[in-house]
Amino acid sequence: QVRLVESGGGLVHTGGSLRLSCAVSGRTVSRYPMGWFRQAPGKEREIVATISLNGTRNYADSVKGRFTISRDNAKNSVYLQMNSLKPGDTAVYYCNAPFGTSAIWDWGQGTQVTVSS
């Protein structure tokens, strides 16, 4: 059984930074493309960043140049460095293995990011 545990969220002011972590158990992340998703209140979950097996990174236009996804295969973890945060980044953030516009595994509890103006 796969378990995803996201952490690192919090309350920051506009322009601040956060680093999210996702610890994965039950699967080896080096064998999967991985991604970070977010869901804002009243909106559908959207994917914001992905990293492929060979390390290729892709980002949603809304976060390009501000967010950086990375993975540490030795720690079986995935990270999201978020800089220059905006109120529009406020959401619950989740990690998972992307599959189309959805994901392969059951969702973890996510981590709340709140950006105040």
Backbone as CSV, one residue per row, in Angstrom:
resi,resn,N_x,N_y,N_z,CA_x,CA_y,CA_z,C_x,C_y,C_z
1,GLN,0.846,-1.186,0.000,0.000,0.000,0.000,0.885,1.240,0.000
2,VAL,0.512,2.200,-0.840,1.293,3.426,-0.959,0.821,4.424,0.080
3,ARG,1.775,5.092,0.719,1.435,6.160,1.649,2.217,7.397,1.254
4,LEU,1.497,8.511,1.107,2.090,9.796,0.750,1.902,10.748,1.922
5,VAL,2.995,11.317,2.405,2.919,12.239,3.531,3.560,13.554,3.126
6,GLU,2.715,14.556,2.924,3.182,15.885,2.551,3.389,16.741,3.794
7,SER,4.372,17.622,3.742,4.647,18.517,4.862,5.332,19.777,4.359
8,GLY,5.449,20.759,5.240,6.178,21.970,4.908,5.325,23.177,4.603
9,GLY,4.018,22.998,4.563,3.143,24.122,4.295,3.098,25.095,5.464
10,GLY,2.400,26.202,5.254,2.279,27.187,6.307,1.691,28.473,5.795
11,LEU,1.772,29.503,6.620,1.261,30.832,6.283,2.449,31.746,6.020
12,VAL,2.471,32.351,4.840,3.537,33.276,4.482,2.938,34.521,3.850
13,HIS,3.720,35.584,3.834,3.302,36.805,3.157,3.636,36.718,1.667
14,THR,3.004,37.555,0.901,3.321,37.655,-0.521,4.822,37.879,-0.700
15,GLY,5.398,37.107,-1.626,6.825,37.201,-1.867,7.663,36.226,-1.065
16,GLY,7.053,35.554,-0.127,7.772,34.606,0.714,8.038,33.291,0.008
17,SER,8.709,32.397,0.745,9.101,31.094,0.194,8.721,29.976,1.157
18,LEU,8.468,28.821,0.584,8.247,27.601,1.343,8.858,26.441,0.575
19,ARG,9.239,25.412,1.313,9.722,24.181,0.691,8.851,23.027,1.186
20,LEU,8.135,22.438,0.263,7.278,21.308,0.582,8.039,20.001,0.404
21,SER,7.713,19.049,1.260,8.317,17.718,1.175,7.221,16.668,1.065
22,CYS,7.534,15.599,0.380,6.608,14.477,0.251,7.391,13.192,0.469
23,ALA,7.081,12.515,1.543,7.711,11.230,1.835,6.803,10.117,1.320
24,VAL,7.358,9.240,0.528,6.601,8.157,-0.092,7.028,6.826,0.519
25,SER,6.067,6.021,0.892,6.364,4.672,1.352,5.480,3.700,0.593
26,GLY,5.982,2.505,0.399,5.235,1.488,-0.314,5.542,1.400,-1.795
27,ARG,6.214,2.368,-2.323,6.670,2.393,-3.705,8.014,3.105,-3.773
28,THR,8.760,2.802,-4.830,10.063,3.431,-5.029,9.903,4.567,-6.018
29,VAL,10.116,5.797,-5.570,9.812,6.959,-6.413,10.704,7.017,-7.642
30,SER,11.869,6.397,-7.580,12.768,6.443,-8.733,12.179,5.705,-9.933
31,ARG,11.153,4.935,-9.714,10.527,4.164,-10.792,9.303,4.851,-11.382
32,TYR,8.982,6.066,-10.897,7.777,6.756,-11.343,8.068,8.219,-11.657
33,PRO,7.396,8.758,-12.663,7.353,10.220,-12.736,6.558,10.701,-11.539
34,MET,6.917,11.850,-10.993,6.246,12.374,-9.813,5.780,13.795,-10.067
35,GLY,4.786,14.204,-9.291,4.255,15.544,-9.495,3.704,16.143,-8.219
36,TRP,3.552,17.451,-8.259,2.859,18.178,-7.204,1.575,18.748,-7.793
37,PHE,0.514,18.612,-7.022,-0.792,19.090,-7.392,-1.249,20.079,-6.313
38,ARG,-2.255,20.877,-6.648,-2.838,21.734,-5.626,-4.333,21.894,-5.872
39,GLN,-5.042,22.143,-4.779,-6.473,22.380,-4.869,-6.826,23.568,-3.997
40,ALA,-7.297,24.609,-4.660,-7.728,25.815,-3.968,-9.207,25.676,-3.608
41,PRO,-9.675,26.418,-2.618,-11.080,26.331,-2.223,-12.017,26.591,-3.399
42,GLY,-12.960,25.702,-3.594,-13.936,25.871,-4.647,-13.447,25.552,-6.046
43,LYS,-12.223,25.059,-6.153,-11.658,24.758,-7.470,-11.252,23.289,-7.551
44,GLU,-11.089,22.815,-8.775,-10.639,21.446,-8.975,-9.129,21.359,-8.727
45,ARG,-8.706,20.152,-8.407,-7.274,19.927,-8.231,-6.562,20.092,-9.562
46,GLU,-5.421,20.735,-9.537,-4.640,20.953,-10.749,-3.199,20.533,-10.495
47,ILE,-2.545,20.138,-11.582,-1.149,19.759,-11.456,-0.292,21.006,-11.666
48,VAL,0.733,21.175,-10.843,1.559,22.381,-10.956,2.996,22.080,-11.378
49,ALA,3.474,20.882,-11.106,4.858,20.562,-11.452,5.030,19.058,-11.569
50,THR,5.831,18.642,-12.531,6.148,17.225,-12.688,7.642,17.058,-12.918
51,ILE,8.123,15.881,-12.542,9.510,15.520,-12.824,9.501,14.102,-13.362
52,SER,10.114,13.915,-14.520,10.093,12.619,-15.182,11.187,11.703,-14.621
53,LEU,11.213,10.483,-15.130,12.212,9.526,-14.673,13.630,10.008,-14.976
54,ASN,13.794,10.731,-16.084,15.141,11.214,-16.426,15.417,12.603,-15.881
55,GLY,14.495,13.131,-15.060,14.731,14.416,-14.426,14.171,15.619,-15.157
56,THR,13.501,15.395,-16.269,12.887,16.520,-16.986,11.757,17.109,-16.154
57,ARG,11.775,18.420,-16.028,10.774,19.110,-15.207,9.816,19.906,-16.094
58,ASN,8.562,19.885,-15.716,7.552,20.706,-16.387,6.706,21.404,-15.328
59,TYR,6.265,22.609,-15.688,5.522,23.421,-14.736,4.288,24.037,-15.389
60,ALA,3.275,24.247,-14.572,2.135,25.032,-15.021,2.611,26.454,-15.260
61,ASP,1.998,27.114,-16.227,2.399,28.484,-16.555,2.317,29.403,-15.337
62,SER,1.368,29.140,-14.472,1.149,30.024,-13.326,2.292,29.977,-12.311
63,VAL,3.111,28.926,-12.349,4.189,28.812,-11.353,5.572,28.785,-11.996
64,LYS,5.621,28.806,-13.307,6.894,28.718,-14.007,7.812,29.861,-13.593
65,GLY,9.055,29.519,-13.303,10.024,30.527,-12.876,10.016,30.801,-11.386
66,ARG,9.019,30.278,-10.672,8.926,30.513,-9.233,9.042,29.223,-8.431
67,PHE,8.557,28.121,-8.983,8.568,26.828,-8.283,9.608,25.911,-8.913
68,THR,10.192,25.057,-8.074,11.142,24.062,-8.557,10.842,22.715,-7.899
69,ILE,10.622,21.714,-8.746,10.379,20.361,-8.243,11.694,19.581,-8.263
70,SER,11.880,18.744,-7.268,13.069,17.904,-7.230,12.727,16.585,-6.546
71,ARG,13.627,15.636,-6.685,13.407,14.340,-6.051,14.705,13.862,-5.450
72,ASP,14.602,13.122,-4.357,15.767,12.505,-3.731,15.457,11.017,-3.655
73,ASN,15.990,10.275,-4.584,15.675,8.850,-4.639,16.178,8.105,-3.411
74,ALA,17.274,8.545,-2.839,17.816,7.882,-1.654,16.861,8.019,-0.462
75,LYS,16.146,9.141,-0.421,15.191,9.369,0.673,13.767,9.015,0.269
76,ASN,13.625,8.559,-0.993,12.288,8.219,-1.506,11.316,9.375,-1.302
77,SER,11.775,10.561,-1.646,11.005,11.773,-1.396,11.027,12.710,-2.588
78,VAL,10.038,13.577,-2.612,9.905,14.589,-3.649,9.712,15.934,-2.953
79,TYR,10.214,16.993,-3.572,10.177,18.314,-2.945,9.630,19.354,-3.922
80,LEU,9.122,20.446,-3.362,8.686,21.579,-4.170,9.163,22.845,-3.486
81,GLN,10.134,23.498,-4.091,10.598,24.794,-3.604,9.731,25.868,-4.244
82,MET,9.111,26.668,-3.404,8.182,27.693,-3.888,8.709,29.057,-3.467
83,ASN,9.025,29.886,-4.443,9.515,31.238,-4.188,8.531,32.263,-4.747
84,SER,8.700,33.499,-4.315,7.854,34.596,-4.813,6.378,34.229,-4.750
85,LEU,5.962,33.729,-3.622,4.590,33.253,-3.473,3.586,34.385,-3.585
86,LYS,2.436,34.044,-4.151,1.353,34.994,-4.372,0.091,34.481,-3.685
87,PRO,-0.857,35.367,-3.398,-2.121,34.885,-2.813,-2.804,33.810,-3.654
88,GLY,-2.653,33.872,-4.962,-3.237,32.872,-5.844,-2.639,31.483,-5.699
89,ASP,-1.524,31.391,-4.971,-0.917,30.075,-4.714,-1.544,29.388,-3.497
90,THR,-2.428,30.072,-2.814,-3.081,29.491,-1.644,-3.884,28.257,-2.043
91,ALA,-3.582,27.138,-1.413,-4.222,25.866,-1.754,-3.683,24.782,-0.829
92,VAL,-4.313,23.630,-0.909,-3.741,22.426,-0.310,-2.900,21.752,-1.388
93,TYR,-1.672,21.439,-1.049,-0.733,20.850,-1.994,-0.549,19.362,-1.715
94,TYR,-0.543,18.588,-2.808,-0.423,17.141,-2.732,0.667,16.659,-3.692
95,CYS,1.298,15.570,-3.335,2.192,14.916,-4.299,1.553,13.596,-4.723
96,ASN,1.951,13.121,-5.890,1.454,11.850,-6.390,2.201,11.534,-7.672
97,ALA,1.944,10.364,-8.200,2.492,10.003,-9.500,1.449,10.358,-10.548
98,PRO,1.727,11.315,-11.413,0.714,11.768,-12.361,0.385,10.713,-13.410
99,PHE,-0.875,10.717,-13.795,-1.363,9.846,-14.872,-2.381,10.655,-15.650
100,GLY,-1.975,11.161,-16.769,-2.828,12.102,-17.492,-3.025,13.338,-16.635
101,THR,-4.265,13.721,-16.438,-4.555,14.859,-15.568,-4.873,14.409,-14.161
102,SER,-4.794,13.108,-13.921,-5.071,12.583,-12.588,-3.800,11.974,-12.008
103,ALA,-3.962,10.999,-11.119,-2.813,10.411,-10.441,-3.060,8.928,-10.197
104,ILE,-1.962,8.244,-9.954,-2.012,6.791,-9.848,-2.502,6.326,-8.484
105,TRP,-1.992,6.955,-7.445,-2.235,6.435,-6.092,-3.315,7.209,-5.352
106,ASP,-3.786,6.644,-4.249,-4.694,7.370,-3.375,-3.977,8.602,-2.827
107,TRP,-4.733,9.652,-2.611,-4.159,10.913,-2.158,-3.794,10.875,-0.679
108,GLY,-2.727,11.600,-0.340,-2.388,11.813,1.055,-3.245,12.926,1.629
109,GLN,-2.853,13.396,2.800,-3.653,14.436,3.460,-3.352,15.826,2.924
110,GLY,-2.246,15.948,2.202,-1.869,17.254,1.673,-1.287,18.164,2.739
111,THR,-0.793,19.311,2.292,-0.257,20.318,3.202,-0.786,21.684,2.777
112,GLN,-1.291,22.430,3.721,-1.943,23.713,3.432,-0.901,24.812,3.257
113,VAL,-1.026,25.530,2.159,-0.215,26.721,1.915,-1.151,27.916,1.841
114,THR,-0.891,28.916,2.664,-1.698,30.130,2.669,-0.779,31.322,2.497
115,VAL,-1.063,32.118,1.472,-0.251,33.293,1.175,-1.108,34.524,1.409
116,SER,-0.693,35.346,2.341,-1.442,36.551,2.666,-0.927,37.736,1.848
117,SER,-1.846,38.632,1.535,-1.465,39.804,0.723,-0.992,40.939,1.612
